[in-house]
């Protein structure tokens, strides 16, 4: 009960941003930022589970940034900071976004909140919304029992499904083409995976007996 109240308090925009700062999120952003801010004019960047939209400042002015989050208090914080930008209340497993409209999707600190079935649904939705060749940038804390600080943070984290790097990498590769994979540590240990949507192949062009694997 007490932990639930703590989590509700942590969802308040001001509190949420301060918690992120305390756990070293600026150093995490520094790993992700070089992969943002470049692209074609009016490129659409979709931040899934974007919270208060802190990644917005790392996008180029020419990029269109859209923040989707399932918690209204965080979106209120986003809209207070960026009143001209798009904040959408939505679920990562059922994105209120048109198919084939997204150039870059970001999924940061979300995967460990989803069980295996929900993770598959989220990846399916990301694949649907990405244009051909569009990117997904996934950054998430990973399970490392050897890190004392990490074990403490997992006790406090609302996410109940920490995974190893190998499990996350395999899940991504089953649906997307992997371009980049790296691991680093702040307090938590993290992975950064960058993948692209595969070009769709017409069934008539597949060799006999071949089929597509599904996550």
Backbone as CSV, one residue per row, in Angstrom:
resi,resn,N_x,N_y,N_z,CA_x,CA_y,CA_z,C_x,C_y,C_z
1,UNK,0.828,-1.198,0.000,0.000,0.000,0.000,0.869,1.257,0.000
2,UNK,1.903,1.243,0.859,2.794,2.387,0.954,3.541,2.588,-0.359
3,UNK,4.007,1.478,-0.954,4.741,1.581,-2.208,3.844,2.114,-3.322
4,UNK,2.565,1.727,-3.300,1.623,2.231,-4.295,1.468,3.743,-4.179
5,UNK,1.374,4.242,-2.935,1.265,5.688,-2.724,2.523,6.407,-3.189
6,UNK,3.670,5.789,-2.945,4.936,6.369,-3.401,4.948,6.478,-4.922
7,UNK,4.484,5.419,-5.605,4.452,5.417,-7.067,3.500,6.478,-7.600
8,UNK,2.357,6.664,-6.945,1.411,7.698,-7.368,2.013,9.093,-7.192
9,UNK,2.703,9.281,-6.084,3.377,10.556,-5.833,4.458,10.798,-6.883
10,UNK,5.150,9.717,-7.266,6.235,9.832,-8.245,5.726,10.159,-9.641
11,UNK,4.425,9.968,-9.894,3.855,10.280,-11.203,3.601,11.771,-11.393
12,UNK,3.606,12.541,-10.296,3.418,13.986,-10.420,4.580,14.580,-11.221
13,UNK,4.304,15.449,-12.192,5.339,15.915,-13.117,6.600,16.439,-12.440
14,UNK,6.444,17.335,-11.463,7.625,17.918,-10.813,8.433,16.844,-10.104
15,UNK,7.745,15.940,-9.414,8.426,14.860,-8.687,9.099,13.905,-9.664
16,UNK,8.368,13.546,-10.726,8.898,12.616,-11.729,10.201,13.137,-12.330
17,UNK,10.228,14.410,-12.700,11.436,14.983,-13.298,12.597,14.995,-12.313
18,UNK,12.310,15.276,-11.042,13.391,15.302,-10.047,13.941,13.894,-9.784
19,UNK,13.068,12.908,-9.794,13.525,11.530,-9.620,14.436,11.116,-10.773
20,UNK,14.028,11.481,-11.994,14.835,11.159,-13.165,16.221,11.793,-13.059
21,UNK,16.273,13.018,-12.585,17.561,13.683,-12.421,18.420,12.972,-11.371
22,UNK,17.763,12.528,-10.291,18.495,11.896,-9.193,19.136,10.580,-9.594
23,UNK,18.502,9.855,-10.521,19.053,8.552,-10.923,19.972,8.669,-12.131
24,UNK,20.353,9.897,-12.479,21.365,10.099,-13.514,20.844,10.067,-14.929
25,UNK,19.585,10.519,-15.133,18.999,10.413,-16.465,19.724,11.280,-17.497
26,UNK,20.367,12.357,-17.070,21.089,13.194,-18.026,22.214,12.414,-18.706
27,UNK,22.871,11.540,-17.951,23.923,10.714,-18.541,23.340,9.681,-19.496
28,UNK,22.126,9.225,-19.182,21.450,8.285,-20.079,21.057,9.000,-21.370
29,UNK,20.499,10.210,-21.242,20.141,10.988,-22.425,21.362,11.238,-23.312
30,UNK,22.518,11.431,-22.690,23.737,11.703,-23.451,24.094,10.538,-24.366
31,UNK,23.715,9.332,-23.993,23.963,8.161,-24.834,22.985,8.102,-26.007
32,UNK,21.774,8.594,-25.774,20.732,8.529,-26.794,20.771,9.717,-27.750
33,UNK,21.137,10.880,-27.217,21.050,12.134,-27.980,21.780,12.112,-29.320
34,UNK,22.981,11.512,-29.441,23.659,11.528,-30.745,22.879,10.834,-31.856
35,UNK,21.932,10.006,-31.492,21.147,9.285,-32.491,19.852,10.026,-32.840
36,UNK,19.649,11.177,-32.206,18.489,12.033,-32.501,18.975,13.313,-33.176
37,UNK,18.032,14.143,-33.545,18.392,15.472,-34.032,18.868,15.523,-35.464
38,UNK,18.817,14.393,-36.165,19.208,14.398,-37.573,18.167,13.629,-38.361
39,UNK,17.857,14.103,-39.518,16.861,13.425,-40.338,16.277,14.391,-41.349
40,UNK,15.323,13.894,-42.103,14.739,14.725,-43.137,13.826,15.798,-42.523
41,UNK,13.521,16.799,-43.311,12.649,17.893,-42.868,11.286,17.353,-42.455
42,UNK,10.795,17.817,-41.329,9.496,17.414,-40.790,9.421,15.921,-40.447
43,UNK,10.556,15.331,-40.156,10.573,13.936,-39.699,9.739,13.813,-38.427
44,UNK,8.919,12.774,-38.352,8.061,12.567,-37.185,8.758,11.660,-36.177
45,UNK,8.961,12.182,-34.971,9.567,11.434,-33.873,8.482,11.132,-32.855
46,UNK,8.262,9.862,-32.593,7.243,9.428,-31.639,7.914,8.912,-30.380
47,UNK,7.670,9.586,-29.261,8.248,9.198,-27.971,7.199,8.398,-27.200
48,UNK,7.375,7.078,-27.159,6.401,6.176,-26.546,6.686,6.073,-25.047
49,UNK,5.687,6.391,-24.225,5.926,6.452,-22.790,6.841,7.610,-22.452
50,UNK,6.641,8.728,-23.170,7.571,9.858,-23.083,7.476,10.682,-21.819
51,UNK,6.503,10.386,-20.948,6.410,11.107,-19.677,6.193,12.592,-19.864
52,UNK,7.082,13.385,-19.309,6.969,14.845,-19.411,7.725,15.408,-20.611
53,UNK,8.157,14.518,-21.521,8.744,14.976,-22.779,10.138,15.539,-22.689
54,UNK,10.945,15.036,-21.768,12.291,15.586,-21.584,13.195,15.376,-22.795
55,UNK,12.879,14.375,-23.633,13.705,14.138,-24.816,13.482,15.171,-25.912
56,UNK,12.435,15.949,-25.790,12.103,16.930,-26.824,13.269,17.860,-27.116
57,UNK,13.999,18.263,-26.106,15.082,19.237,-26.305,16.247,18.645,-27.093
58,UNK,16.291,17.319,-27.238,17.370,16.688,-27.987,17.010,16.472,-29.449
59,UNK,15.795,16.834,-29.836,15.377,16.714,-31.227,15.707,18.000,-31.985
60,UNK,15.884,17.862,-33.293,16.163,19.029,-34.133,14.893,19.869,-34.288
61,UNK,15.038,21.180,-34.477,13.867,22.045,-34.660,12.993,21.616,-35.838
62,UNK,13.604,20.990,-36.847,12.843,20.583,-38.027,12.036,19.306,-37.802
63,UNK,12.318,18.600,-36.704,11.602,17.368,-36.427,10.289,17.657,-35.701
64,UNK,9.273,16.875,-36.008,7.994,16.961,-35.302,8.002,15.931,-34.179
65,UNK,7.861,16.382,-32.965,7.940,15.514,-31.797,6.536,15.277,-31.237
66,UNK,6.184,14.002,-31.043,4.900,13.637,-30.454,5.151,12.749,-29.244
67,UNK,4.597,13.129,-28.106,4.763,12.387,-26.859,3.485,11.604,-26.560
68,UNK,3.617,10.295,-26.390,2.494,9.449,-26.000,2.784,8.864,-24.623
69,UNK,1.841,8.994,-23.714,2.012,8.409,-22.386,0.654,7.968,-21.853
70,UNK,0.674,6.961,-20.985,-0.568,6.412,-20.446,-1.007,7.127,-19.173
71,UNK,-0.149,8.003,-18.633,-0.452,8.697,-17.384,-0.719,10.173,-17.650
72,UNK,-1.927,10.603,-17.363,-2.330,11.976,-17.632,-1.515,13.019,-16.864
73,UNK,-1.175,12.799,-15.582,-0.383,13.823,-14.883,0.945,14.128,-15.589
74,UNK,1.602,13.112,-16.134,2.859,13.344,-16.839,2.623,14.145,-18.117
75,UNK,1.549,13.829,-18.825,1.242,14.584,-20.038,0.912,16.043,-19.722
76,UNK,0.275,16.270,-18.586,0.024,17.650,-18.174,1.339,18.393,-17.969
77,UNK,2.312,17.686,-17.396,3.631,18.279,-17.223,4.294,18.570,-18.557
78,UNK,4.128,17.641,-19.507,4.673,17.855,-20.850,4.046,19.080,-21.508
79,UNK,2.729,19.179,-21.437,2.040,20.294,-22.077,2.361,21.622,-21.397
80,UNK,2.655,21.574,-20.104,3.051,22.805,-19.418,4.420,23.287,-19.909
81,UNK,5.316,22.341,-20.199,6.652,22.696,-20.667,6.661,23.054,-22.150
82,UNK,5.829,22.351,-22.925,5.820,22.532,-24.382,4.383,22.692,-24.871
83,UNK,3.771,23.830,-24.629,2.348,24.010,-24.943,2.022,23.919,-26.429
84,UNK,3.011,24.098,-27.295,2.758,24.052,-28.732,2.934,22.653,-29.311
85,UNK,3.392,21.699,-28.496,3.679,20.359,-29.003,2.515,19.403,-28.750
86,UNK,2.581,18.239,-29.387,1.505,17.253,-29.312,1.764,16.241,-28.203
87,UNK,0.865,16.211,-27.227,0.898,15.212,-26.168,-0.372,14.376,-26.240
88,UNK,-0.225,13.061,-26.368,-1.375,12.192,-26.589,-1.461,11.150,-25.478
89,UNK,-2.656,11.024,-24.896,-2.902,9.985,-23.906,-3.105,8.670,-24.654
90,UNK,-2.247,7.701,-24.411,-2.355,6.462,-25.164,-1.513,5.345,-24.574
91,UNK,-1.803,4.133,-25.023,-1.182,2.906,-24.553,-0.144,2.456,-25.581
92,UNK,1.036,2.059,-25.108,2.094,1.610,-26.011,1.701,0.380,-26.803
93,UNK,0.760,-0.416,-26.298,0.351,-1.636,-26.989,-0.820,-1.410,-27.936
94,UNK,-1.304,-0.178,-28.019,-2.398,0.171,-28.930,-2.253,1.648,-29.274
95,UNK,-1.243,1.966,-30.048,-0.870,3.354,-30.287,-1.912,4.088,-31.144
96,UNK,-2.350,5.269,-30.711,-3.309,6.062,-31.487,-2.609,6.863,-32.577
97,UNK,-1.851,6.153,-33.413,-1.013,6.767,-34.439,-1.264,6.056,-35.767
98,UNK,-1.316,6.795,-36.853,-1.574,6.219,-38.172,-0.451,5.285,-38.604
99,UNK,-0.812,4.237,-39.300,0.158,3.267,-39.807,1.114,3.927,-40.805
100,UNK,2.385,3.567,-40.722,3.378,4.042,-41.671,3.658,5.523,-41.621
101,UNK,3.404,6.174,-40.478,3.551,7.628,-40.400,4.770,8.093,-39.603
102,UNK,5.445,7.184,-38.927,6.510,7.554,-37.985,7.878,7.285,-38.604
103,UNK,8.772,8.252,-38.498,10.145,8.083,-38.972,11.033,7.464,-37.898
104,UNK,10.917,7.977,-36.681,11.711,7.466,-35.557,10.815,7.297,-34.342
105,UNK,10.794,6.089,-33.800,10.088,5.824,-32.544,11.121,5.658,-31.437
106,UNK,10.806,6.209,-30.273,11.678,6.086,-29.104,10.911,5.335,-28.030
107,UNK,11.553,4.343,-27.462,10.952,3.587,-26.363,11.980,3.549,-25.236
108,UNK,11.869,4.491,-24.328,12.860,4.656,-23.267,12.212,4.398,-21.907
109,UNK,12.770,3.451,-21.167,12.284,3.108,-19.827,10.854,2.565,-19.842
110,UNK,10.491,1.842,-20.889,9.135,1.314,-21.012,9.109,-0.211,-20.968
111,UNK,10.033,-0.870,-21.640,9.973,-2.320,-21.834,9.863,-3.092,-20.521
112,UNK,10.524,-2.628,-19.472,10.505,-3.376,-18.213,9.190,-3.231,-17.453
113,UNK,8.283,-2.410,-17.971,6.942,-2.308,-17.390,5.967,-3.299,-18.035
114,UNK,6.406,-3.996,-19.083,5.529,-4.860,-19.862,5.921,-6.328,-19.727
115,UNK,4.925,-7.199,-19.537,5.215,-8.627,-19.569,5.494,-9.043,-21.008
116,UNK,5.820,-10.309,-21.225,6.250,-10.748,-22.551,5.179,-10.525,-23.616
117,UNK,3.929,-10.791,-23.285,2.855,-10.625,-24.255,2.659,-9.154,-24.617
118,UNK,2.679,-8.287,-23.613,2.522,-6.852,-23.878,3.719,-6.289,-24.642
119,UNK,4.911,-6.830,-24.366,6.095,-6.384,-25.099,5.957,-6.742,-26.578
120,UNK,5.457,-7.939,-26.875,5.226,-8.335,-28.263,4.219,-7.399,-28.936
121,UNK,3.169,-7.057,-28.200,2.153,-6.157,-28.758,2.740,-4.776,-29.031
122,UNK,3.581,-4.283,-28.128,4.183,-2.977,-28.350,5.076,-2.988,-29.585
123,UNK,5.913,-4.015,-29.727,6.771,-4.097,-30.899,5.947,-4.200,-32.181
124,UNK,4.827,-4.920,-32.116,3.938,-5.021,-33.279,3.368,-3.655,-33.650
125,UNK,2.970,-2.880,-32.638,2.434,-1.544,-32.874,3.510,-0.595,-33.408
126,UNK,4.705,-0.709,-32.877,5.798,0.118,-33.389,6.046,-0.208,-34.859
127,UNK,6.094,-1.481,-35.175,6.302,-1.895,-36.571,5.198,-1.344,-37.467
128,UNK,3.965,-1.381,-37.002,2.838,-0.875,-37.790,2.957,0.616,-38.066
129,UNK,3.344,1.382,-37.067,3.355,2.840,-37.207,4.583,3.364,-37.937
130,UNK,5.672,2.588,-37.978,6.881,3.042,-38.666,6.696,2.997,-40.179
131,UNK,7.249,3.981,-40.850,7.330,3.924,-42.314,8.385,2.870,-42.679
132,UNK,8.392,2.385,-43.928,9.444,1.455,-44.347,10.829,2.049,-44.114
133,UNK,11.672,1.322,-43.435,13.003,1.828,-43.110,13.061,2.708,-41.885
134,UNK,11.907,2.961,-41.234,11.881,3.779,-40.026,12.605,3.107,-38.871
135,UNK,13.016,3.922,-37.897,13.845,3.417,-36.799,13.075,3.324,-35.485
136,UNK,13.502,2.368,-34.670,13.108,2.308,-33.262,14.365,2.403,-32.424
137,UNK,14.370,3.348,-31.484,15.453,3.478,-30.510,14.918,2.989,-29.173
138,UNK,15.434,1.873,-28.719,14.997,1.297,-27.445,16.106,1.416,-26.417
139,UNK,15.779,2.043,-25.290,16.731,2.172,-24.191,16.024,1.737,-22.914
140,UNK,16.623,0.774,-22.206,15.951,0.241,-21.027,16.971,-0.266,-20.014
141,UNK,16.650,-0.158,-18.715,17.505,-0.791,-17.714,17.413,-2.298,-17.843
142,UNK,18.502,-2.974,-17.509,18.539,-4.426,-17.640,18.897,-5.069,-16.310
143,UNK,18.621,-6.354,-16.253,18.867,-7.112,-15.033,20.348,-7.446,-14.913
144,UNK,20.962,-6.973,-13.840,22.365,-7.268,-13.546,22.477,-7.452,-12.038
145,UNK,22.399,-8.692,-11.593,22.353,-8.972,-10.152,23.652,-8.608,-9.452
146,UNK,24.703,-8.365,-10.221,25.975,-8.009,-9.612,26.091,-6.554,-9.209
147,UNK,25.149,-5.716,-9.632,25.198,-4.290,-9.315,24.287,-4.006,-8.121
148,UNK,24.899,-3.617,-6.988,24.123,-3.354,-5.775,23.155,-2.193,-5.986
149,UNK,23.644,-1.098,-6.606,22.778,0.060,-6.846,21.609,-0.332,-7.729
150,UNK,21.879,-1.158,-8.729,20.817,-1.604,-9.613,19.763,-2.427,-8.889
151,UNK,20.191,-3.287,-7.985,19.244,-4.120,-7.230,18.342,-3.249,-6.360
152,UNK,18.916,-2.199,-5.768,18.121,-1.286,-4.938,17.091,-0.556,-5.800
153,UNK,17.508,-0.083,-6.974,16.582,0.628,-7.854,15.469,-0.279,-8.354
154,UNK,15.784,-1.550,-8.592,14.732,-2.473,-9.037,13.685,-2.684,-7.945
155,UNK,14.090,-2.614,-6.691,13.135,-2.747,-5.582,12.131,-1.597,-5.579
156,UNK,12.576,-0.422,-6.005,11.731,0.771,-5.980,10.998,1.004,-7.297
157,UNK,11.486,0.395,-8.359,10.940,0.654,-9.695,9.544,0.077,-9.835
158,UNK,8.685,0.790,-10.558,7.338,0.293,-10.836,7.364,-0.846,-11.851
159,UNK,8.414,-0.930,-12.631,8.533,-2.001,-13.618,8.793,-3.339,-12.950
160,UNK,8.045,-4.343,-13.346,8.131,-5.658,-12.709,8.759,-6.720,-13.592
161,UNK,9.285,-6.317,-14.771,9.748,-7.314,-15.728,11.146,-6.988,-16.255
162,UNK,12.130,-6.949,-15.349,13.505,-6.725,-15.822,13.970,-7.909,-16.669
163,UNK,14.717,-7.608,-17.729,15.194,-8.647,-18.632,16.698,-8.546,-18.815
164,UNK,17.288,-9.618,-19.268,18.711,-9.610,-19.582,18.906,-8.990,-20.964
165,UNK,20.134,-8.540,-21.266,20.392,-7.993,-22.608,20.077,-8.990,-23.718
166,UNK,20.404,-10.253,-23.498,20.195,-11.261,-24.536,18.718,-11.418,-24.879
167,UNK,17.861,-11.385,-23.878,16.417,-11.539,-24.115,15.873,-10.353,-24.903
168,UNK,16.245,-9.137,-24.524,15.769,-7.953,-25.237,16.288,-7.930,-26.680
169,UNK,17.551,-8.273,-26.846,18.140,-8.263,-28.185,17.441,-9.270,-29.088
170,UNK,17.178,-10.458,-28.564,16.508,-11.488,-29.353,15.093,-11.054,-29.732
171,UNK,14.391,-10.415,-28.800,13.032,-9.950,-29.077,13.019,-8.904,-30.189
172,UNK,13.988,-8.010,-30.185,14.075,-6.991,-31.233,14.404,-7.611,-32.586
173,UNK,15.363,-8.529,-32.597,15.821,-9.111,-33.861,14.763,-9.989,-34.516
174,UNK,13.814,-10.488,-33.750,12.758,-11.297,-34.330,11.818,-10.485,-35.209
175,UNK,11.791,-9.171,-34.996,10.839,-8.346,-35.747,11.514,-7.244,-36.566
176,UNK,12.703,-6.793,-36.158,13.354,-5.665,-36.806,14.774,-6.034,-37.238
177,UNK,15.379,-5.161,-38.036,16.773,-5.319,-38.444,17.657,-4.516,-37.491
178,UNK,18.528,-5.199,-36.777,19.368,-4.555,-35.766,20.501,-3.765,-36.416
179,UNK,20.672,-2.510,-35.987,21.741,-1.646,-36.507,22.791,-1.312,-35.458
180,UNK,22.360,-1.207,-34.211,23.282,-0.781,-33.150,22.882,-1.450,-31.854
181,UNK,23.898,-1.870,-31.069,23.636,-2.445,-29.757,24.783,-2.066,-28.832
182,UNK,24.471,-1.461,-27.704,25.509,-1.111,-26.731,24.953,-1.230,-25.319
183,UNK,25.847,-1.432,-24.374,25.477,-1.527,-22.963,26.344,-0.558,-22.173
184,UNK,25.765,0.073,-21.164,26.497,1.024,-20.341,25.852,1.083,-18.963
185,UNK,26.512,1.719,-18.034,26.009,1.780,-16.664,26.089,3.201,-16.124
186,UNK,25.078,3.581,-15.349,25.097,4.794,-14.531,24.910,4.289,-13.104
187,UNK,23.681,4.303,-12.587,23.373,3.536,-11.379,22.864,2.163,-11.806
188,UNK,21.856,2.179,-12.673,21.420,0.978,-13.349,22.437,0.619,-14.433
189,UNK,22.308,-0.609,-14.964,22.949,-0.948,-16.221,21.870,-0.864,-17.294
190,UNK,22.243,-0.365,-18.482,21.279,-0.118,-19.542,21.733,-0.749,-20.857
191,UNK,20.753,-0.941,-21.750,21.064,-1.279,-23.135,20.453,-0.214,-24.039
192,UNK,21.131,0.040,-25.140,20.604,0.893,-26.197,20.609,0.081,-27.476
193,UNK,19.419,-0.194,-27.989,19.299,-0.921,-29.236,18.631,-0.052,-30.281
194,UNK,19.199,0.001,-31.477,18.611,0.761,-32.583,18.325,-0.216,-33.711
195,UNK,17.069,-0.244,-34.123,16.645,-1.188,-35.158,15.858,-0.443,-36.231
196,UNK,15.721,-1.080,-37.402,14.923,-0.509,-38.482,13.828,-1.476,-38.897
197,UNK,12.741,-0.887,-39.361,11.656,-1.704,-39.904,12.132,-2.338,-41.197
198,UNK,11.936,-3.632,-41.314,12.335,-4.331,-42.520,11.407,-3.967,-43.678
199,UNK,11.951,-3.972,-44.873,11.130,-3.747,-46.058,10.159,-4.909,-46.196
200,UNK,8.916,-4.594,-46.523,7.910,-5.627,-46.694,8.149,-6.389,-47.992
201,UNK,8.080,-7.710,-47.900,8.281,-8.571,-49.065,6.959,-9.220,-49.416
202,UNK,6.553,-9.110,-50.679,5.298,-9.729,-51.121,5.427,-11.239,-51.036
203,UNK,4.405,-11.955,-50.528,4.488,-13.414,-50.381,4.910,-14.131,-51.652
204,UNK,4.535,-13.613,-52.820,4.883,-14.270,-54.081,6.383,-14.235,-54.352
205,UNK,7.089,-13.310,-53.661,8.520,-13.174,-53.883,9.332,-14.060,-52.945
206,UNK,8.668,-14.686,-51.956,9.373,-15.540,-51.009,9.643,-16.903,-51.617
207,UNK,10.793,-17.522,-51.286,11.039,-18.885,-51.758,10.014,-19.847,-51.221
208,UNK,9.764,-20.925,-51.928,8.799,-21.902,-51.461,9.205,-22.468,-50.118
209,UNK,8.202,-22.584,-49.227,8.478,-23.158,-47.906,8.963,-22.158,-46.911
210,UNK,9.191,-20.910,-47.338,9.682,-19.891,-46.403,8.486,-19.216,-45.752
211,UNK,8.718,-18.626,-44.611,7.659,-17.915,-43.901,8.256,-16.889,-42.992
212,UNK,7.448,-15.996,-42.514,7.926,-14.940,-41.613,7.738,-15.384,-40.170
213,UNK,8.745,-15.160,-39.357,8.599,-15.456,-37.927,7.958,-14.265,-37.250
214,UNK,7.171,-14.535,-36.238,6.493,-13.461,-35.511,6.920,-13.488,-34.064
215,UNK,7.103,-12.285,-33.511,7.452,-12.193,-32.092,6.237,-12.506,-31.265
